[in-house]
């Protein structure tokens, strides 16, 4: 079945109207902006990338995962997701339509965090590519969480342990000095994202982030496949 732009636009318009009226989604979108404001209040070295990368990382992960999960779970709670799955809309149209609103929220929040925290002294094009890949990863994770959860409120409970590990693991685990955890953390896309920005700040060349880029691409493919698999199981599950 061909991709229908008409169905896609209609789905995006519906999701955007529902999203801006949903306090749960607006709260999740506002959290990274609040974090960026708190970081700005700290007396830190402006050259310290932590004050720049952490708010951006949280903005991508929170808006990408929690907002996406809440929107998917809300459709399940209203008993409209199954009807949407069984409609003439293709799997790609449904997932793309659901994800487009999340992308809009994410872009707004990321832009606000960058304005508040400051623009990292790195190649903006490379930063954009890295950010888009990480956003796709967290959106795929959010979709899976939303499909697993039964309600919008439950999506936060289901996803919280996993997302805390992905988001705050790279930030706090190094201070714990636990080698086993560090060996796991170093392969997470969030950790690779922070490392990539640090390398870009030092070197500025694409070659310095080739390994991190491959890691993010691999995570994108893996989480994307998991997302489509979970969607297919949900569609035909009784």
N, C-alpha and C positions, 0 to 999 in steps of 0.2 A: 504494500500500500504506500502511495506517495505521501511525502510530508506535506501537510496542509498548513500554509501560512495563516489562513483565515482562522482555523481552529486554534493555532498557536497564539495568535494575537488576542483572541477572545479569552483564552485561558489566562494569559498574562494580565489582561485588564481586570478579570475577576479576582485573581490572586492579589493584585496590588490594592484593590479596594478593600478586600478582606484584611490584608496585612496592616494597613495604616489605621484600621479601626480596632485592631487586636492589642490590648494592653500588654499581654504576655510577650508578644513579638516586639513591641516597642520598647519594653523593659530590657529585653535581651540586646536589642540594638543600641540602647543607651549606655549599657554597662561599660563597653570599651572606651567610650568618650569620657565617662567619669574617671576611669582608670588613667587615661591620658592626662586629665586635669590634675589628678593626684600626683602623678609623676612629675609634672611641671613644678609643683609646689616644693619638691624636694631640692635640697641644695646639693646638686650633683655636678660632675664635670660635664659640660655640654658636649665634649668629644666622646663621652661614654655612650656607646651605641645601645646600651641597655635601656636608656631613657627614650630611645627612638624605636628600637625593634620590638620591645615587649608590648607596648600599646598596639602597634600594627599587627603583631602576631595574634594578640587577643581579639582584635577587631575582626581579623580574617576567620579565626576559629569560632568565635561566639556567633557572629552573624551567619557564617557559612554552615555551621553544624546545628546550633540550637534553634535558630530561626527556621531553617529548613525542616528540622525534625518536628517543630511545633506545627508548621503548616501542613505537613503530611499527616501527622497524628490527628489534627483537628478535622481533616477530611474523613478519617476513619471514625472519629467520634460522632460526626454528623451522618454517618452511613452513606456518604456520597462518593467515597473513594472507590468502592467496588463497582458502582455504576459507571464511574469514569473509566475504570480499567476495562470494563466490558463494552464500552462505547466504541464507535468507529475510530476514535483517536488512537494512533499508534503509541507504542511504548515510548518511543523517542519524543513524540509530541507531548505526552503527559509529563514525562520527566523534565523536558526542556521548559515547558510552560510553568511547572512548579518551581524550577530553578531560576528562571529569569527574574522573578521578584526578589529572590534571595540575593542575586547578583546586584540588583539595584540598591537594596538595603546595604549590602556589603560595601559597594563603591562609595556611597554617601558616608558611611561610618569610617571607612579607611581614610577618605579624604579629610574628614574632620579630625581624626587622630593625627594625621600628618601635619595639618595646619597647627594643631595645638602643640605637638611634640617637636616639630621641626622636620625638615626634609633631610634624610640621611645623605651624607656626602658620598654617594655612589652613583653608578650609571643608572639613570631612571628607566631606560628600556629594559635592562636586565632585571631591575627590581620589579618592574611590572610583570615580566614573564614569570619570575619566581612566585610572585604574589598570586597570579592567576592559577598557576599549578597548585599551589597550596590551598587556594579557595576551592578548586574543583575537588580536591581530596576531602576536605572537611564537609563539603556539600554532599558528596557521596556517602560519607559516614553519617551525616545527618539524615539523609534519606533512609538509610538502613535502620537507624534508630527510630525514626518516625513510623516505619512499617512494622517494627517490632512492638512499639508501644501501643496501648489501646486508647489512650486519651492524650490530649495536649499536655496536661500537667504531668502525666506519667512519663512523657518523653524526656523531661528534664531529669527525672529520677533514674531512668534507664541509662541515659547517656552521660550522666554526671561522672561516674567513676572512670569511664573510658576517656572522656574528653579532658578531665582533670589531669590524667596521665599524659595525654598528648600535649596539652597546653602548658601545664606547670611543671611537668617532669624535667624538661630541659632547663628550667629556671632554678629549681630548688634542689634537684638530685645531686648536682656537682658539689654542693656544700655538705652533703651527707657523707661523701667519700666512701661510697659503696660500689666497688668495682663491678659486681654482677649487674646492678641496676644501670650503671654507666654504659656497660656493653650493650644493653638493650636500648637505652635512651639515644645513643649515638646514631642509631639507624632510623629513628623516628623522623618523619618529614618536617615536623616543627623544629627539631634540633638542626637538621640539615639546612633549613631556611635561615636560621640565625647564623649558622656557620658561613653560609653563602654570602650573606650581607656583610659579615665581618671581613671575609676574604675580598669582597669587592671594595670595601673601604680601604683595605691595605694595598691591593694590587690594581683593581679596576679592570682587569682583563677577563675575557670570557673563559680562558683556559684555567683560571684559578677556581672556577666554580663548576667545572665540567662534571666532577664526581657528584656534587650536590644536585646538579640538574638531572643527572641520570637517576639518582635516588628518587627525586620528586616525580619524574616520568614513570618510574616503576610503581610507585605508590598510586599514581593517578590511574594507571591501567588496572592495578589490583583492586582498588576501592570501586572503580567504575564497574568492573566485572561483578563484584560482590553486590553492588547496587542493583544491577539488572537481574541478577540471580534472585535477590530478595524480592524484587518487584514481581518476577514471574511466579514465585512460590505464593506470594500473597494473592495474586490474581486468581490462581486456581485452587487455593486453599479453601476448604469448606468451613 
